Amino acid sequence: MEHVSDRWRRLLGEVWRFFAVAQLATWVSVTLFNMGVHGWLIGDAPMRDHAIAAYVLANTVGMIISYRGARGWVFPHRPPQHADGGRTAYVAINFAAMALPVGCLMISRGVLGLTDPLSDNISANVIGLIMAFGARFYLFRRYVFLHPVSAQGPAQGSAGAAQSAVHS
């Protein structure tokens, strides 16, 4: 049986690496969003009146970066358990989690009438992303990047289930 401190060390390592990958993907997404909606670095904002579409587009690029980083660096010890390597579940979870920052952006813009860069970034890229971070980590770890023992499912019996609980 694995020692408890080893389990925590592995979990903290995964959280740290997940956070680092998320930061890279987030900065790419934030930059693309602000370029599209507010004209950062490019002058004219090609998607000034389409903040939600710009957010989804920018975060789709970030999602690709995030998947590659998660598969290759955060969870390389958790081999794919799905025929497509978990990509479909990963995309579904990302789009579901993206509803949180998109909802914050919709409230900020639609209800409060705040369309300036600071308001957009605080609502979507701070508040919304903080809410989505924990949900994505848990859901990715639980449904996409399964521990090999966990992936065996209910047929493994009670001894396997106890072993699985230790490794998750």
DRENFI-840164 format. One record per atom (N, C-alpha, C, CB): residue in three letters; x, y, z. Coordinates in steps of 0.05 Angstrom, whole numbers, padded with zeros to 5 digits, always signed. Glycine has a CB too. Layout:
# residues N
ALAXYZ ...
This chain:
# residues 168
MET+00017-00024+00000 MET+00000+00000+00000 MET+00018+00025+00000 MET-00019+00000+00025 GLU+00010+00044-00015 GLU+00025+00068-00018 GLU+00024+00085+00007 GLU+00015+00085-00042 HIS+00045+00098+00015 HIS+00046+00115+00038 HIS+00030+00140+00033 HIS+00075+00122+00046 VAL+00016+00150+00054 VAL-00002+00173+00051 VAL+00013+00198+00042 VAL-00016+00179+00078 SER+00037+00202+00053 SER+00052+00226+00044 SER+00061+00225+00015 SER+00077+00230+00062 ASP+00065+00201+00005 ASP+00072+00198-00024 ASP+00047+00205-00041 ASP+00080+00169-00030 ARG+00024+00197-00032 ARG-00001+00205-00046 ARG-00005+00235-00047 ARG-00025+00191-00033 TRP-00001+00248-00024 TRP-00003+00277-00023 TRP+00018+00291-00039 TRP-00002+00287+00006 ARG+00042+00281-00039 ARG+00064+00292-00055 ARG+00057+00291-00084 ARG+00091+00278-00049 ARG+00047+00268-00093 ARG+00039+00264-00121 ARG+00016+00283-00128 ARG+00031+00235-00127 LEU-00004+00285-00110 LEU-00027+00303-00115 LEU-00018+00332-00117 LEU-00048+00299-00093 LEU-00001+00340-00099 LEU+00008+00368-00099 LEU+00025+00374-00124 LEU+00025+00375-00074 GLY+00041+00354-00133 GLY+00056+00357-00158 GLY+00037+00360-00182 GLY+00074+00333-00162 GLU+00016+00344-00182 GLU-00004+00346-00204 GLU-00017+00373-00203 GLU-00025+00324-00202 VAL-00025+00383-00180 VAL-00038+00409-00177 VAL-00019+00430-00187 VAL-00047+00414-00148 TRP+00006+00430-00179 TRP+00025+00450-00187 TRP+00029+00450-00217 TRP+00052+00445-00173 ARG+00033+00427-00229 ARG+00037+00425-00258 ARG+00012+00433-00273 ARG+00045+00396-00266 PHE-00012+00425-00263 PHE-00037+00434-00275 PHE-00039+00464-00274 PHE-00061+00420-00260 PHE-00032+00476-00252 PHE-00033+00505-00249 PHE-00014+00518-00269 PHE-00026+00514-00221 ALA+00010+00508-00272 ALA+00030+00520-00291 ALA+00020+00518-00320 ALA+00057+00505-00288 VAL+00009+00495-00328 VAL-00002+00492-00355 VAL-00026+00511-00358 VAL-00010+00462-00360 ALA-00043+00512-00338 ALA-00066+00530-00339 ALA-00058+00559-00342 ALA-00084+00526-00314 GLN-00036+00566-00329 GLN-00026+00594-00331 GLN-00018+00600-00360 GLN-00003+00599-00312 LEU-00002+00583-00372 LEU+00006+00587-00400 LEU-00018+00589-00418 LEU+00024+00564-00409 ALA-00037+00570-00416 ALA-00061+00570-00433 ALA-00077+00595-00427 ALA-00078+00545-00428 THR-00079+00604-00402 THR-00094+00627-00395 THR-00082+00653-00407 THR-00096+00630-00365 TRP-00056+00655-00405 TRP-00043+00680-00416 TRP-00047+00681-00446 TRP-00014+00680-00408 VAL-00045+00659-00459 VAL-00050+00659-00488 VAL-00079+00667-00493 VAL-00044+00631-00501 SER-00098+00655-00479 SER-00126+00662-00482 SER-00132+00691-00476 SER-00143+00644-00465 VAL-00121+00701-00454 VAL-00126+00729-00446 VAL-00115+00748-00467 VAL-00113+00735-00418 THR-00092+00742-00477 THR-00080+00759-00498 THR-00097+00759-00523 THR-00051+00750-00504 LEU-00105+00735-00532 LEU-00121+00734-00556 LEU-00148+00748-00552 LEU-00125+00705-00564 PHE-00160+00743-00529 PHE-00186+00756-00523 PHE-00183+00787-00524 PHE-00197+00748-00496 ASN-00163+00797-00511 ASN-00159+00826-00510 ASN-00151+00838-00537 ASN-00139+00833-00489 MET-00136+00823-00552 MET-00130+00832-00580 MET-00156+00834-00596 MET-00110+00813-00593 GLY-00173+00814-00594 GLY-00197+00813-00610 GLY-00218+00834-00601 GLY-00209+00787-00608 VAL-00222+00838-00575 VAL-00243+00855-00565 VAL-00234+00883-00559 VAL-00255+00843-00540 HIS-00209+00886-00551 HIS-00200+00913-00542 HIS-00176+00923-00559 HIS-00192+00912-00513 GLY-00167+00908-00578 GLY-00146+00917-00596 GLY-00118+00917-00584 GLY-00152+00944-00606 TRP-00114+00903-00562 TRP-00087+00903-00550 TRP-00067+00893-00570 TRP-00086+00884-00525 LEU-00044+00907-00572 LEU-00022+00900-00589 LEU-00027+00903-00619 LEU-00013+00872-00583 ILE-00052+00906-00628 ILE-00058+00907-00656 ILE-00072+00932-00665 ILE-00074+00883-00664 GLY-00081+00948-00647 GLY-00096+00973-00655 GLY-00126+00969-00656 GLY-00085+00983-00681 ASP-00136+00965-00680 ASP-00165+00961-00683 ASP-00173+00934-00672 ASP-00173+00964-00713 ALA-00196+00933-00659 ALA-00207+00909-00647 ALA-00226+00896-00666 ALA-00221+00914-00620 PRO-00218+00874-00679 PRO-00235+00861-00699 PRO-00261+00849-00688 PRO-00220+00840-00714 MET-00262+00843-00662 MET-00286+00831-00651 MET-00297+00848-00628 MET-00279+00803-00640 ARG-00295+00874-00631 ARG-00303+00893-00610 ARG-00332+00887-00600 ARG-00301+00921-00620 ASP-00350+00882-00618 ASP-00378+00878-00612 ASP-00386+00849-00608 ASP-00395+00890-00634 HIS-00366+00831-00606 HIS-00371+00803-00604 HIS-00353+00790-00582 HIS-00365+00788-00631 ALA-00356+00801-00558 ALA-00339+00793-00535 ALA-00342+00763-00528 ALA-00345+00810-00511 ILE-00366+00753-00529 ILE-00371+00726-00521 ILE-00358+00707-00542 ILE-00401+00719-00519 ALA-00362+00713-00567 ALA-00350+00696-00589 ALA-00319+00698-00587 ALA-00360+00706-00617 ALA-00309+00722-00582 ALA-00280+00725-00579 ALA-00269+00709-00556 ALA-00272+00755-00576 TYR-00284+00709-00534 TYR-00276+00694-00510 TYR-00275+00664-00516 TYR-00294+00700-00487 VAL-00296+00654-00529 VAL-00297+00625-00535 VAL-00275+00618-00555 VAL-00325+00618-00547 LEU-00270+00634-00575 LEU-00249+00629-00595 LEU-00221+00629-00581 LEU-00250+00650-00617 ALA-00216+00649-00565 ALA-00190+00651-00552 ALA-00186+00627-00533 ALA-00188+00678-00536 ASN-00207+00620-00519 ASN-00204+00598-00500 ASN-00203+00570-00513 ASN-00227+00598-00480 THR-00213+00569-00537 THR-00210+00544-00552 THR-00180+00540-00559 THR-00227+00544-00578 VAL-00166+00561-00566 VAL-00138+00559-00571 VAL-00124+00551-00545 VAL-00126+00586-00582 GLY-00131+00564-00523 GLY-00120+00557-00497 GLY-00126+00528-00489 GLY-00131+00575-00476 MET-00149+00518-00497 MET-00156+00490-00491 MET-00137+00471-00505 MET-00185+00485-00500 ILE-00130+00477-00529 ILE-00111+00459-00544 ILE-00084+00459-00530 ILE-00107+00469-00573 ILE-00074+00482-00522 ILE-00049+00484-00506 ILE-00052+00468-00480 ILE-00042+00514-00501 SER-00074+00472-00467 SER-00078+00459-00441 SER-00079+00428-00444 SER-00104+00469-00429 TYR-00092+00418-00464 TYR-00093+00389-00468 TYR-00065+00378-00472 TYR-00112+00382-00491 ARG-00050+00390-00490 ARG-00023+00380-00495 ARG-00006+00380-00470 ARG-00010+00397-00518 GLY-00008+00402-00455 GLY+00008+00404-00430 GLY-00001+00384-00409 GLY+00006+00432-00419 ALA-00028+00380-00406 ALA-00038+00361-00387 ALA-00031+00333-00394 ALA-00069+00365-00384 ARG-00035+00326-00419 ARG-00029+00298-00428 ARG+00001+00292-00425 ARG-00038+00294-00457 GLY+00018+00311-00434 GLY+00046+00306-00435 GLY+00062+00312-00409 GLY+00058+00322-00456 TRP+00052+00329-00392 TRP+00068+00338-00369 TRP+00054+00334-00342 TRP+00076+00367-00372 VAL+00028+00340-00341 VAL+00014+00339-00315 VAL+00006+00310-00308 VAL-00011+00356-00316 PHE-00005+00295-00328 PHE-00015+00268-00323 PHE-00002+00247-00342 PHE-00045+00268-00326 PRO+00024+00248-00347 PRO+00035+00228-00365 PRO+00034+00200-00354 PRO+00064+00235-00372 HIS+00032+00197-00328 HIS+00031+00171-00314 HIS+00003+00160-00314 HIS+00042+00173-00286 ARG-00016+00174-00326 ARG-00043+00165-00328 ARG-00050+00161-00357 ARG-00064+00186-00314 PRO-00044+00137-00367 PRO-00047+00133-00396 PRO-00076+00135-00405 PRO-00037+00105-00403 PRO-00081+00142-00431 PRO-00108+00146-00441 PRO-00125+00120-00436 PRO-00108+00153-00471 GLN-00149+00124-00427 GLN-00167+00102-00422 GLN-00190+00102-00442 GLN-00178+00103-00393 HIS-00191+00123-00458 HIS-00212+00126-00478 HIS-00200+00122-00506 HIS-00226+00154-00476 ALA-00216+00113-00525 ALA-00206+00108-00552 ALA-00194+00133-00565 ALA-00229+00098-00570 ASP-00204+00156-00558 ASP-00193+00181-00570 ASP-00173+00195-00552 ASP-00216+00200-00576 GLY-00163+00180-00532 GLY-00144+00192-00513 GLY-00156+00211-00493 GLY-00122+00207-00528 GLY-00183+00211-00492 GLY-00197+00229-00473 GLY-00203+00256-00484 GLY-00181+00232-00448 ARG-00197+00260-00510 ARG-00201+00287-00522 ARG-00231+00296-00521 ARG-00192+00287-00551 THR-00249+00278-00527 THR-00278+00285-00527 THR-00287+00294-00499 THR-00295+00262-00537 ALA-00280+00278-00479 ALA-00287+00285-00451 ALA-00273+00311-00443 ALA-00279+00262-00432 TYR-00248+00314-00451 TYR-00233+00339-00445 TYR-00247+00363-00457 TYR-00204+00336-00455 VAL-00254+00362-00482 VAL-00268+00384-00495 VAL-00295+00390-00482 VAL-00271+00379-00525 ALA-00310+00369-00477 ALA-00336+00372-00464 ALA-00334+00386-00437 ALA-00350+00345-00461 ILE-00314+00376-00420 ILE-00310+00388-00394 ILE-00301+00417-00397 ILE-00289+00372-00378 ASN-00283+00423-00416 ASN-00274+00451-00419 ASN-00297+00469-00427 ASN-00252+00451-00440 PHE-00313+00460-00446 PHE-00336+00477-00454 PHE-00356+00481-00432 PHE-00349+00466-00479 ALA-00361+00460-00416 ALA-00379+00463-00393 ALA-00367+00482-00373 ALA-00384+00435-00381 ALA-00341+00479-00367 ALA-00329+00497-00348 ALA-00327+00526-00359 ALA-00301+00487-00341 MET-00325+00528-00385 MET-00324+00555-00398 MET-00349+00571-00393 MET-00318+00553-00428 ALA-00371+00557-00387 ALA-00396+00570-00381 ALA-00394+00589-00357 ALA-00418+00550-00376 LEU-00376+00583-00338 LEU-00373+00600-00314 LEU-00361+00627-00322 LEU-00355+00586-00294 PRO-00338+00629-00335 PRO-00328+00655-00342 PRO-00345+00669-00363 PRO-00300+00653-00352 VAL-00357+00654-00381 VAL-00375+00667-00401 VAL-00399+00679-00387 VAL-00384+00646-00423 GLY-00410+00664-00367 GLY-00432+00675-00352 GLY-00424+00701-00337 GLY-00442+00654-00332 CYS-00400+00701-00326 CYS-00391+00725-00312 CYS-00388+00748-00332 CYS-00363+00720-00298 LEU-00378+00743-00355 LEU-00375+00763-00376 LEU-00402+00773-00385 LEU-00359+00752-00400 MET-00421+00755-00388 MET-00448+00763-00397 MET-00462+00781-00375 MET-00466+00738-00402 ILE-00458+00774-00350 ILE-00469+00791-00329 ILE-00456+00818-00328 ILE-00466+00777-00301 SER-00429+00818-00330 SER-00414+00843-00330 SER-00422+00861-00353 SER-00384+00838-00331 ARG-00424+00850-00377 ARG-00430+00866-00400 ARG-00460+00871-00403 ARG-00420+00853-00425 GLY-00476+00850-00401 GLY-00505+00853-00407 GLY-00521+00865-00384 GLY-00516+00826-00413 VAL-00515+00857-00359 VAL-00531+00866-00337 VAL-00520+00892-00325 VAL-00533+00845-00315 LEU-00494+00893-00321 LEU-00481+00916-00309 LEU-00472+00937-00329 LEU-00457+00907-00293 GLY-00472+00930-00355 GLY-00464+00950-00376 GLY-00434+00957-00376 GLY-00480+00974-00373 LEU-00417+00940-00365 LEU-00389+00945-00363 LEU-00375+00932-00387 LEU-00377+00935-00336 THR-00363+00949-00404 THR-00350+00938-00429 THR-00321+00946-00431 THR-00365+00948-00453 ASP-00310+00958-00410 ASP-00282+00966-00411 ASP-00264+00942-00407 ASP-00276+00988-00390 PRO-00238+00944-00415 PRO-00220+00921-00412 PRO-00217+00911-00383 PRO-00192+00929-00422 LEU-00216+00929-00363 LEU-00212+00920-00336 LEU-00236+00904-00326 LEU-00209+00945-00317 SER-00260+00913-00332 SER-00285+00898-00324 SER-00286+00871-00338 SER-00310+00915-00331 ASP-00280+00871-00364 ASP-00281+00845-00379 ASP-00261+00826-00367 ASP-00274+00850-00408 ASN-00237+00835-00361 ASN-00217+00817-00351 ASN-00222+00808-00322 ASN-00190+00830-00353 ILE-00232+00825-00305 ILE-00239+00817-00278 ILE-00262+00797-00278 ILE-00246+00842-00261 SER-00282+00803-00294 SER-00306+00785-00293 SER-00299+00758-00305 SER-00329+00798-00309 ALA-00288+00757-00329 ALA-00283+00732-00343 ALA-00257+00719-00336 ALA-00284+00736-00373 ASN-00235+00734-00336 ASN-00208+00723-00333 ASN-00197+00722-00305 ASN-00189+00738-00350 VAL-00213+00732-00285 VAL-00205+00729-00257 VAL-00227+00713-00243 VAL-00200+00757-00243 ILE-00250+00725-00240 ILE-00271+00712-00225 ILE-00280+00686-00238 ILE-00296+00731-00222 GLY-00286+00688-00264 GLY-00296+00664-00278 GLY-00275+00642-00280 GLY-00303+00672-00306 LEU-00250+00649-00285 LEU-00230+00628-00287 LEU-00223+00615-00260 LEU-00205+00639-00299 ILE-00224+00630-00239 ILE-00220+00619-00212 ILE-00241+00598-00207 ILE-00219+00641-00190 MET-00266+00605-00213 MET-00288+00585-00209 MET-00284+00560-00226 MET-00315+00598-00215 ALA-00275+00564-00250 ALA-00273+00541-00269 ALA-00248+00524-00263 ALA-00272+00551-00297 PHE-00227+00535-00252 PHE-00202+00521-00247 PHE-00206+00495-00231 PHE-00181+00538-00234 GLY-00218+00498-00208 GLY-00222+00475-00190 GLY-00240+00454-00202 GLY-00234+00484-00164 ALA-00261+00463-00216 ALA-00279+00444-00229 ALA-00265+00428-00250 ALA-00303+00459-00241 ARG-00249+00442-00267 ARG-00234+00428-00288 ARG-00214+00408-00277 ARG-00221+00448-00306 PHE-00199+00416-00257 PHE-00179+00398-00245 PHE-00192+00373-00236 PHE-00163+00412-00222 TYR-00213+00376-00220 TYR-00227+00352-00209 TYR-00239+00335-00232 TYR-00249+00360-00190 LEU-00252+00347-00251 LEU-00265+00332-00272 LEU-00245+00319-00291 LEU-00284+00350-00288 PHE-00223+00333-00298 PHE-00203+00321-00315 PHE-00191+00297-00301 PHE-00181+00342-00322 ARG-00184+00300-00276 ARG-00171+00279-00261 ARG-00190+00255-00258 ARG-00161+00289-00234 ARG-00215+00261-00255 ARG-00235+00240-00249 ARG-00245+00226-00275 ARG-00259+00252-00235 TYR-00247+00241-00297 TYR-00259+00229-00321 TYR-00241+00227-00346 TYR-00283+00245-00328 VAL-00220+00243-00347 VAL-00203+00242-00371 VAL-00177+00229-00366 VAL-00198+00271-00381 PHE-00162+00238-00346 PHE-00135+00228-00340 PHE-00138+00209-00316 PHE-00115+00251-00334 LEU-00149+00185-00321 LEU-00155+00166-00300 LEU-00129+00152-00291 LEU-00175+00146-00309 HIS-00128+00146-00266 HIS-00106+00129-00256 HIS-00111+00101-00267 HIS-00104+00130-00224 PRO-00091+00088-00276 PRO-00095+00061-00288 PRO-00111+00042-00271 PRO-00068+00049-00294 VAL-00107+00042-00244 VAL-00122+00024-00227 VAL-00151+00033-00226 VAL-00110+00024-00198 SER-00157+00059-00225 SER-00184+00070-00225 SER-00199+00063-00250 SER-00184+00100-00221 ALA-00185+00062-00272 ALA-00197+00058-00298 ALA-00208+00029-00302 ALA-00178+00063-00320 GLN-00201+00011-00284 GLN-00210-00017-00287 GLN-00240-00019-00280 GLN-00194-00035-00269 GLY-00251-00001-00265 GLY-00279+00000-00260 GLY-00289-00020-00239 GLY-00294-00006-00285 PRO-00315-00024-00237 PRO-00327-00040-00216 PRO-00319-00069-00216 PRO-00356-00037-00217 ALA-00311-00080-00239 ALA-00305-00108-00241 ALA-00280-00116-00225 ALA-00301-00116-00270 GLN-00265-00096-00215 GLN-00240-00102-00201 GLN-00245-00113-00173 GLN-00223-00078-00200 GLY-00269-00112-00163 GLY-00275-00123-00136 GLY-00269-00104-00114 GLY-00259-00148-00132 SER-00275-00112-00089 SER-00272-00094-00066 SER-00243-00088-00060 SER-00285-00105-00042 ALA-00225-00107-00063 ALA-00196-00102-00058 ALA-00186-00082-00079 ALA-00180-00128-00060 GLY-00194-00084-00104 GLY-00186-00065-00124 GLY-00198-00038-00119 GLY-00193-00075-00152 ALA-00222-00037-00109 ALA-00235-00011-00104 ALA-00220+00003-00082 ALA-00265-00015-00096 ALA-00212-00012-00061 ALA-00196+00001-00039 ALA-00170+00011-00050 ALA-00192-00019-00016 GLN-00157-00005-00067 GLN-00132+00004-00079 GLN-00136+00029-00096 GLN-00120-00019-00096 SER-00158+00029-00111 SER-00165+00052-00128 SER-00169+00077-00112 SER-00190+00046-00144 ALA-00182+00075-00089 ALA-00187+00099-00072 ALA-00161+00111-00063 ALA-00204+00091-00048 VAL-00141+00094-00058 VAL-00115+00104-00049 VAL-00101+00120-00071 VAL-00097+00081-00040 HIS-00104+00111-00096 HIS-00090+00123-00119 HIS-00104+00147-00131 HIS-00085+00103-00139 SER-00128+00152-00125 SER-00143+00174-00138 SER-00136+00201-00125 SER-00172+00170-00137 
